[in-house]
Amino acid sequence: MLVAHAALLIAAAAMADVKGEFTLFRNRAMVRLGEISFAFYLLHFIVLAYGRKVLGRDLYSTPVASGLVVLLLAVSMLTSWALYALVERPITRRWGASRRDKRNAAVGI
């Protein structure tokens, strides 16, 4: 049932975006998170696994464990941003086709 609600939310947000209406997903922070999301996908497990290796298998109290999770999340976000800014964006600029090039190719210019 939750999947159906999520699908309806995604569809409603997409329709509002197409119409140019305000959505929570259109602000600068959400756009930046979307840009680094693939890098986050690639790196988060590595950061968590390495953090587990560094911290060992000790048990921590709930506040300390919560702080460590937030710290590892911040490290994952920072490394994801670095991967996006220093690798993905330069490669896309160098070898990716611009929207103008795609439009001109479609028109036959």
N, CA, C and O atoms as a GROMACS GRO file, in nm:
protein
  436
    1MET      N    1   0.082  -0.120   0.000
    1MET     CA    2   0.000   0.000   0.000
    1MET      C    3   0.086   0.126   0.000
    1MET      O    4   0.051   0.227  -0.061
    2LEU      N    5   0.198   0.119   0.069
    2LEU     CA    6   0.288   0.234   0.073
    2LEU      C    7   0.343   0.265  -0.065
    2LEU      O    8   0.365   0.381  -0.099
    3VAL      N    9   0.367   0.162  -0.145
    3VAL     CA   10   0.419   0.182  -0.281
    3VAL      C   11   0.319   0.260  -0.365
    3VAL      O   12   0.358   0.347  -0.443
    4ALA      N   13   0.192   0.231  -0.350
    4ALA     CA   14   0.090   0.302  -0.426
    4ALA      C   15   0.087   0.450  -0.388
    4ALA      O   16   0.074   0.536  -0.474
    5HIS      N   17   0.099   0.479  -0.259
    5HIS     CA   18   0.101   0.618  -0.214
    5HIS      C   19   0.226   0.690  -0.267
    5HIS      O   20   0.217   0.804  -0.311
    6ALA      N   21   0.340   0.623  -0.264
    6ALA     CA   22   0.464   0.683  -0.315
    6ALA      C   23   0.452   0.708  -0.465
    6ALA      O   24   0.497   0.812  -0.513
    7ALA      N   25   0.393   0.615  -0.538
    7ALA     CA   26   0.376   0.633  -0.683
    7ALA      C   27   0.286   0.752  -0.713
    7ALA      O   28   0.313   0.829  -0.805
    8LEU      N   29   0.179   0.768  -0.635
    8LEU     CA   30   0.090   0.882  -0.655
    8LEU      C   31   0.160   1.014  -0.622
    8LEU      O   32   0.140   1.114  -0.691
    9LEU      N   33   0.241   1.014  -0.518
    9LEU     CA   34   0.316   1.134  -0.481
    9LEU      C   35   0.415   1.171  -0.591
    9LEU      O   36   0.428   1.288  -0.626
   10ILE      N   37   0.486   1.072  -0.645
   10ILE     CA   38   0.581   1.098  -0.752
   10ILE      C   39   0.510   1.151  -0.876
   10ILE      O   40   0.556   1.246  -0.939
   11ALA      N   41   0.396   1.090  -0.910
   11ALA     CA   42   0.320   1.135  -1.027
   11ALA      C   43   0.270   1.278  -1.008
   11ALA      O   44   0.276   1.359  -1.100
   12ALA      N   45   0.220   1.309  -0.890
   12ALA     CA   46   0.169   1.444  -0.864
   12ALA      C   47   0.283   1.547  -0.869
   12ALA      O   48   0.265   1.656  -0.923
   13ALA      N   49   0.398   1.512  -0.813
   13ALA     CA   50   0.512   1.604  -0.817
   13ALA      C   51   0.562   1.624  -0.960
   13ALA      O   52   0.598   1.735  -0.998
   14ALA      N   53   0.563   1.517  -1.039
   14ALA     CA   54   0.608   1.529  -1.178
   14ALA      C   55   0.512   1.616  -1.259
   14ALA      O   56   0.556   1.697  -1.340
   15MET      N   57   0.384   1.599  -1.237
   15MET     CA   58   0.286   1.681  -1.310
   15MET      C   59   0.298   1.828  -1.272
   15MET      O   60   0.290   1.915  -1.358
   16ALA      N   61   0.316   1.855  -1.143
   16ALA     CA   62   0.332   1.992  -1.098
   16ALA      C   63   0.460   2.052  -1.156
   16ALA      O   64   0.463   2.170  -1.192
   17ASP      N   65   0.566   1.972  -1.166
   17ASP     CA   66   0.692   2.019  -1.221
   17ASP      C   67   0.677   2.053  -1.369
   17ASP      O   68   0.730   2.154  -1.415
   18VAL      N   69   0.606   1.969  -1.443
   18VAL     CA   70   0.584   1.994  -1.586
   18VAL      C   71   0.505   2.122  -1.606
   18VAL      O   72   0.530   2.198  -1.700
   19LYS      N   73   0.407   2.147  -1.518
   19LYS     CA   74   0.325   2.268  -1.528
   19LYS      C   75   0.397   2.392  -1.478
   19LYS      O   76   0.348   2.504  -1.496
   20GLY      N   77   0.515   2.375  -1.416
   20GLY     CA   78   0.589   2.488  -1.363
   20GLY      C   79   0.541   2.534  -1.227
   20GLY      O   80   0.577   2.644  -1.183
   21GLU      N   81   0.461   2.455  -1.160
   21GLU     CA   82   0.410   2.490  -1.027
   21GLU      C   83   0.514   2.459  -0.921
   21GLU      O   84   0.609   2.384  -0.945
   22PHE      N   85   0.496   2.518  -0.804
   22PHE     CA   86   0.589   2.497  -0.693
   22PHE      C   87   0.579   2.354  -0.639
   22PHE      O   88   0.469   2.302  -0.619
   23THR      N   89   0.692   2.294  -0.616
   23THR     CA   90   0.700   2.167  -0.544
   23THR      C   91   0.818   2.175  -0.448
   23THR      O   92   0.908   2.257  -0.465
   24LEU      N   93   0.815   2.090  -0.348
   24LEU     CA   94   0.927   2.087  -0.253
   24LEU      C   95   1.056   2.037  -0.317
   24LEU      O   96   1.165   2.059  -0.265
   25PHE      N   97   1.043   1.970  -0.430
   25PHE     CA   98   1.159   1.911  -0.496
   25PHE      C   99   1.229   2.008  -0.591
   25PHE      O  100   1.327   1.970  -0.655
   26ARG      N  101   1.182   2.130  -0.600
   26ARG     CA  102   1.236   2.226  -0.694
   26ARG      C  103   1.331   2.327  -0.631
   26ARG      O  104   1.383   2.413  -0.702
   27ASN      N  105   1.355   2.320  -0.503
   27ASN     CA  106   1.443   2.418  -0.442
   27ASN      C  107   1.590   2.380  -0.463
   27ASN      O  108   1.620   2.267  -0.503
   28ARG      N  109   1.678   2.471  -0.435
   28ARG     CA  110   1.820   2.454  -0.464
   28ARG      C  111   1.880   2.334  -0.392
   28ARG      O  112   1.960   2.261  -0.450
   29ALA      N  113   1.843   2.313  -0.267
   29ALA     CA  114   1.899   2.201  -0.190
   29ALA      C  115   1.860   2.067  -0.251
   29ALA      O  116   1.943   1.977  -0.262
   30MET      N  117   1.736   2.053  -0.291
   30MET     CA  118   1.691   1.927  -0.350
   30MET      C  119   1.757   1.902  -0.486
   30MET      O  120   1.788   1.788  -0.520
   31VAL      N  121   1.779   2.008  -0.562
   31VAL     CA  122   1.848   1.993  -0.691
   31VAL      C  123   1.991   1.946  -0.668
   31VAL      O  124   2.040   1.858  -0.739
   32ARG      N  125   2.059   2.005  -0.569
   32ARG     CA  126   2.197   1.964  -0.538
   32ARG      C  127   2.201   1.818  -0.491
   32ARG      O  128   2.290   1.743  -0.530
   33LEU      N  129   2.106   1.780  -0.408
   33LEU     CA  130   2.100   1.641  -0.363
   33LEU      C  131   2.077   1.547  -0.482
   33LEU      O  132   2.133   1.438  -0.486
   34GLY      N  133   1.996   1.589  -0.575
   34GLY     CA  134   1.974   1.508  -0.694
   34GLY      C  135   2.099   1.495  -0.779
   34GLY      O  136   2.124   1.390  -0.838
   35GLU      N  137   2.178   1.602  -0.784
   35GLU     CA  138   2.301   1.597  -0.862
   35GLU      C  139   2.403   1.500  -0.803
   35GLU      O  140   2.474   1.431  -0.877
   36ILE      N  141   2.411   1.495  -0.671
   36ILE     CA  142   2.511   1.408  -0.609
   36ILE      C  143   2.456   1.269  -0.576
   36ILE      O  144   2.528   1.187  -0.519
   37SER      N  145   2.330   1.243  -0.609
   37SER     CA  146   2.269   1.117  -0.566
   37SER      C  147   2.338   0.994  -0.623
   37SER      O  148   2.350   0.893  -0.553
   38PHE      N  149   2.383   0.998  -0.748
   38PHE     CA  150   2.450   0.881  -0.805
   38PHE      C  151   2.584   0.858  -0.736
   38PHE      O  152   2.620   0.744  -0.707
   39ALA      N  153   2.658   0.965  -0.711
   39ALA     CA  154   2.785   0.952  -0.639
   39ALA      C  155   2.760   0.900  -0.498
   39ALA      O  156   2.838   0.819  -0.447
   40PHE      N  157   2.652   0.945  -0.434
   40PHE     CA  158   2.618   0.895  -0.301
   40PHE      C  159   2.589   0.746  -0.306
   40PHE      O  160   2.632   0.670  -0.219
   41TYR      N  161   2.515   0.704  -0.408
   41TYR     CA  162   2.484   0.562  -0.427
   41TYR      C  163   2.613   0.481  -0.439
   41TYR      O  164   2.624   0.372  -0.382
   42LEU      N  165   2.710   0.534  -0.512
   42LEU     CA  166   2.836   0.462  -0.531
   42LEU      C  167   2.921   0.457  -0.404
   42LEU      O  168   2.990   0.358  -0.381
   43LEU      N  169   2.917   0.561  -0.323
   43LEU     CA  170   3.011   0.575  -0.213
   43LEU      C  171   2.960   0.540  -0.074
   43LEU      O  172   3.040   0.509   0.014
   44HIS      N  173   2.829   0.545  -0.051
   44HIS     CA  174   2.781   0.535   0.087
   44HIS      C  175   2.818   0.402   0.152
   44HIS      O  176   2.855   0.400   0.270
   45PHE      N  177   2.810   0.292   0.078
   45PHE     CA  178   2.844   0.163   0.139
   45PHE      C  179   2.992   0.156   0.172
   45PHE      O  180   3.030   0.099   0.275
   46ILE      N  181   3.075   0.212   0.086
   46ILE     CA  182   3.220   0.213   0.112
   46ILE      C  183   3.249   0.290   0.240
   46ILE      O  184   3.327   0.245   0.323
   47VAL      N  185   3.186   0.406   0.256
   47VAL     CA  186   3.208   0.487   0.376
   47VAL      C  187   3.158   0.412   0.500
   47VAL      O  188   3.226   0.410   0.602
   48LEU      N  189   3.040   0.352   0.491
   48LEU     CA  190   2.987   0.278   0.606
   48LEU      C  191   3.074   0.157   0.641
   48LEU      O  192   3.098   0.130   0.759
   49ALA      N  193   3.119   0.084   0.540
   49ALA     CA  194   3.202  -0.034   0.565
   49ALA      C  195   3.337   0.007   0.624
   49ALA      O  196   3.385  -0.057   0.718
   50TYR      N  197   3.398   0.112   0.571
   50TYR     CA  198   3.525   0.158   0.624
   50TYR      C  199   3.507   0.213   0.765
   50TYR      O  200   3.591   0.192   0.852
   51GLY      N  201   3.397   0.284   0.788
   51GLY     CA  202   3.367   0.334   0.923
   51GLY      C  203   3.352   0.221   1.022
   51GLY      O  204   3.399   0.230   1.135
   52ARG      N  205   3.287   0.114   0.980
   52ARG     CA  206   3.272  -0.004   1.066
   52ARG      C  207   3.408  -0.066   1.097
   52ARG      O  208   3.433  -0.110   1.209
   53LYS      N  209   3.495  -0.070   0.996
   53LYS     CA  210   3.629  -0.126   1.015
   53LYS      C  211   3.710  -0.041   1.112
   53LYS      O  212   3.780  -0.094   1.198
   54VAL      N  213   3.702   0.090   1.097
   54VAL     CA  214   3.778   0.181   1.184
   54VAL      C  215   3.724   0.178   1.327
   54VAL      O  216   3.802   0.177   1.422
   55LEU      N  217   3.592   0.177   1.342
   55LEU     CA  218   3.531   0.182   1.474
   55LEU      C  219   3.533   0.047   1.545
   55LEU      O  220   3.519   0.041   1.667
   56GLY      N  221   3.549  -0.060   1.472
   56GLY     CA  222   3.549  -0.192   1.534
   56GLY      C  223   3.408  -0.240   1.561
   56GLY      O  224   3.310  -0.183   1.514
   57ARG      N  225   3.399  -0.345   1.637
   57ARG     CA  226   3.268  -0.405   1.665
   57ARG      C  227   3.218  -0.372   1.806
   57ARG      O  228   3.134  -0.443   1.861
   58ASP      N  229   3.269  -0.266   1.863
   58ASP     CA  230   3.225  -0.224   1.997
   58ASP      C  231   3.079  -0.180   1.991
   58ASP      O  232   3.029  -0.135   1.888
   59LEU      N  233   3.011  -0.194   2.104
   59LEU     CA  234   2.875  -0.145   2.116
   59LEU      C  235   2.879  -0.005   2.178
   59LEU      O  236   2.954   0.020   2.272
   60TYR      N  237   2.798   0.084   2.124
   60TYR     CA  238   2.795   0.222   2.171
   60TYR      C  239   2.656   0.253   2.225
   60TYR      O  240   2.558   0.188   2.190
   61SER      N  241   2.651   0.353   2.311
   61SER     CA  242   2.521   0.397   2.362
   61SER      C  243   2.442   0.459   2.247
   61SER      O  244   2.498   0.492   2.143
   62THR      N  245   2.314   0.475   2.267
   62THR     CA  246   2.228   0.528   2.161
   62THR      C  247   2.270   0.668   2.115
   62THR      O  248   2.276   0.691   1.994
   63PRO      N  249   2.299   0.761   2.206
   63PRO     CA  250   2.341   0.893   2.159
   63PRO      C  251   2.472   0.889   2.080
   63PRO      O  252   2.486   0.958   1.979
   64VAL      N  253   2.568   0.810   2.126
   64VAL     CA  254   2.696   0.801   2.056
   64VAL      C  255   2.677   0.734   1.920
   64VAL      O  256   2.732   0.780   1.820
   65ALA      N  257   2.601   0.627   1.916
   65ALA     CA  258   2.575   0.558   1.789
   65ALA      C  259   2.503   0.650   1.691
   65ALA      O  260   2.535   0.651   1.572
   66SER      N  261   2.407   0.727   1.739
   66SER     CA  262   2.335   0.821   1.652
   66SER      C  263   2.431   0.927   1.598
   66SER      O  264   2.423   0.964   1.481
   67GLY      N  265   2.519   0.975   1.682
   67GLY     CA  266   2.619   1.073   1.638
   67GLY      C  267   2.713   1.015   1.533
   67GLY      O  268   2.749   1.083   1.437
   68LEU      N  269   2.752   0.889   1.552
   68LEU     CA  270   2.839   0.824   1.454
   68LEU      C  271   2.768   0.806   1.320
   68LEU      O  272   2.828   0.823   1.214
   69VAL      N  273   2.640   0.772   1.324
   69VAL     CA  274   2.563   0.757   1.201
   69VAL      C  275   2.555   0.892   1.128
   69VAL      O  276   2.572   0.898   1.007
   70VAL      N  277   2.529   0.998   1.201
   70VAL     CA  278   2.522   1.132   1.142
   70VAL      C  279   2.659   1.170   1.084
   70VAL      O  280   2.666   1.228   0.976
   71LEU      N  281   2.766   1.140   1.156
   71LEU     CA  282   2.900   1.168   1.108
   71LEU      C  283   2.930   1.092   0.978
   71LEU      O  284   2.982   1.150   0.883
   72LEU      N  285   2.898   0.964   0.975
   72LEU     CA  286   2.921   0.885   0.854
   72LEU      C  287   2.834   0.933   0.738
   72LEU      O  288   2.876   0.928   0.622
   73LEU      N  289   2.713   0.978   0.767
   73LEU     CA  290   2.628   1.035   0.663
   73LEU      C  291   2.690   1.163   0.608
   73LEU      O  292   2.691   1.184   0.486
   74ALA      N  293   2.743   1.246   0.696
   74ALA     CA  294   2.809   1.370   0.652
   74ALA      C  295   2.932   1.339   0.567
   74ALA      O  296   2.956   1.406   0.466
   75VAL      N  297   3.010   1.240   0.608
   75VAL     CA  298   3.127   1.201   0.528
   75VAL      C  299   3.083   1.148   0.392
   75VAL      O  300   3.146   1.180   0.291
   76SER      N  301   2.977   1.069   0.389
   76SER     CA  302   2.925   1.018   0.262
   76SER      C  303   2.879   1.132   0.172
   76SER      O  304   2.906   1.130   0.052
   77MET      N  305   2.811   1.229   0.228
   77MET     CA  306   2.763   1.342   0.149
   77MET      C  307   2.881   1.425   0.097
   77MET      O  308   2.880   1.467  -0.018
   78LEU      N  309   2.980   1.448   0.181
   78LEU     CA  310   3.096   1.527   0.140
   78LEU      C  311   3.175   1.457   0.030
   78LEU      O  312   3.215   1.521  -0.067
   79THR      N  313   3.198   1.327   0.045
   79THR     CA  314   3.272   1.255  -0.058
   79THR      C  315   3.189   1.245  -0.187
   79THR      O  316   3.245   1.246  -0.297
   80SER      N  317   3.058   1.235  -0.174
   80SER     CA  318   2.971   1.232  -0.292
   80SER      C  319   2.977   1.364  -0.367
   80SER      O  320   2.986   1.366  -0.490
   81TRP      N  321   2.974   1.474  -0.294
   81TRP     CA  322   2.986   1.605  -0.356
   81TRP      C  323   3.121   1.618  -0.426
   81TRP      O  324   3.128   1.669  -0.538
   82ALA      N  325   3.228   1.574  -0.361
   82ALA     CA  326   3.361   1.582  -0.421
   82ALA      C  327   3.369   1.499  -0.548
   82ALA      O  328   3.425   1.544  -0.648
   83LEU      N  329   3.314   1.379  -0.546
   83LEU     CA  330   3.315   1.294  -0.666
   83LEU      C  331   3.236   1.360  -0.779
   83LEU      O  332   3.279   1.357  -0.894
   84TYR      N  333   3.123   1.418  -0.745
   84TYR     CA  334   3.042   1.485  -0.848
   84TYR      C  335   3.116   1.607  -0.903
   84TYR      O  336   3.126   1.624  -1.024
   85ALA      N  337   3.167   1.693  -0.814
   85ALA     CA  338   3.228   1.819  -0.857
   85ALA      C  339   3.362   1.799  -0.926
   85ALA      O  340   3.395   1.872  -1.019
   86LEU      N  341   3.440   1.702  -0.881
   86LEU     CA  342   3.576   1.686  -0.933
   86LEU      C  343   3.589   1.582  -1.044
   86LEU      O  344   3.688   1.581  -1.116
   87VAL      N  345   3.489   1.494  -1.058
   87VAL     CA  346   3.499   1.388  -1.159
   87VAL      C  347   3.381   1.394  -1.257
   87VAL      O  348   3.400   1.413  -1.377
   88GLU      N  349   3.260   1.379  -1.204
   88GLU     CA  350   3.144   1.365  -1.292
   88GLU      C  351   3.116   1.490  -1.375
   88GLU      O  352   3.098   1.481  -1.497
   89ARG      N  353   3.114   1.607  -1.311
   89ARG     CA  354   3.084   1.731  -1.385
   89ARG      C  355   3.190   1.764  -1.490
   89ARG      O  356   3.154   1.797  -1.602
   90PRO      N  357   3.322   1.756  -1.458
   90PRO     CA  358   3.420   1.781  -1.564
   90PRO      C  359   3.412   1.682  -1.680
   90PRO      O  360   3.430   1.722  -1.796
   91ILE      N  361   3.387   1.556  -1.652
   91ILE     CA  362   3.376   1.457  -1.760
   91ILE      C  363   3.254   1.487  -1.846
   91ILE      O  364   3.261   1.477  -1.969
   92THR      N  365   3.143   1.523  -1.784
   92THR     CA  366   3.022   1.556  -1.858
   92THR      C  367   3.044   1.679  -1.945
   92THR      O  368   3.000   1.683  -2.059
   93ARG      N  369   3.112   1.780  -1.891
   93ARG     CA  370   3.139   1.900  -1.970
   93ARG      C  371   3.232   1.870  -2.087
   93ARG      O  372   3.216   1.926  -2.196
   94ARG      N  373   3.328   1.783  -2.065
   94ARG     CA  374   3.428   1.754  -2.169
   94ARG      C  375   3.369   1.668  -2.281
   94ARG      O  376   3.387   1.701  -2.398
   95TRP      N  377   3.299   1.562  -2.247
   95TRP     CA  378   3.256   1.466  -2.348
   95TRP      C  379   3.105   1.460  -2.369
   95TRP      O  380   3.059   1.389  -2.458
   96GLY      N  381   3.029   1.532  -2.290
   96GLY     CA  382   2.884   1.530  -2.308
   96GLY      C  383   2.840   1.629  -2.415
   96GLY      O  384   2.906   1.729  -2.439
   97ALA      N  385   2.728   1.600  -2.477
   97ALA     CA  386   2.672   1.690  -2.578
   97ALA      C  387   2.582   1.791  -2.508
   97ALA      O  388   2.507   1.757  -2.417
   98SER      N  389   2.589   1.916  -2.551
   98SER     CA  390   2.505   2.019  -2.492
   98SER      C  391   2.363   2.006  -2.544
   98SER      O  392   2.338   1.938  -2.644
   99ARG      N  393   2.271   2.070  -2.477
   99ARG     CA  394   2.131   2.066  -2.522
   99ARG      C  395   2.118   2.133  -2.658
   99ARG      O  396   2.038   2.088  -2.741
  100ARG      N  397   2.194   2.239  -2.682
  100ARG     CA  398   2.190   2.308  -2.811
  100ARG      C  399   2.234   2.214  -2.923
  100ARG      O  400   2.172   2.211  -3.029
  101ASP      N  401   2.341   2.137  -2.898
  101ASP     CA  402   2.387   2.041  -3.000
  101ASP      C  403   2.280   1.937  -3.029
  101ASP      O  404   2.258   1.901  -3.145
  102LYS      N  405   2.214   1.888  -2.924
  102LYS     CA  406   2.109   1.789  -2.944
  102LYS      C  407   1.992   1.847  -3.022
  102LYS      O  408   1.937   1.782  -3.111
  103ARG      N  409   1.954   1.972  -2.989
  103ARG     CA  410   1.844   2.038  -3.059
  103ARG      C  411   1.879   2.058  -3.206
  103ARG      O  412   1.797   2.033  -3.294
  104ASN      N  413   2.001   2.105  -3.234
  104ASN     CA  414   2.043   2.128  -3.371
  104ASN      C  415   2.048   1.997  -3.450
  104ASN      O  416   2.015   1.995  -3.568
  105ALA      N  417   2.089   1.890  -3.386
  105ALA     CA  418   2.093   1.760  -3.453
  105ALA      C  419   1.952   1.712  -3.485
  105ALA      O  420   1.929   1.651  -3.590
  106ALA      N  421   1.858   1.738  -3.397
  106ALA     CA  422   1.720   1.695  -3.420
  106ALA      C  423   1.655   1.775  -3.532
  106ALA      O  424   1.574   1.722  -3.609
  107VAL      N  425   1.692   1.901  -3.542
  107VAL     CA  426   1.635   1.988  -3.646
  107VAL      C  427   1.705   1.963  -3.780
  107VAL      O  428   1.647   1.986  -3.885
  108GLY      N  429   1.829   1.916  -3.775
  108GLY     CA  430   1.902   1.888  -3.897
  108GLY      C  431   1.999   1.999  -3.934
  108GLY      O  432   2.037   2.011  -4.051
  109ILE      N  433   2.039   2.079  -3.838
  109ILE     CA  434   2.133   2.189  -3.865
  109ILE      C  435   2.274   2.137  -3.860
  109ILE      O  436   2.368   2.214  -3.880
   0.00000   0.00000   0.00000
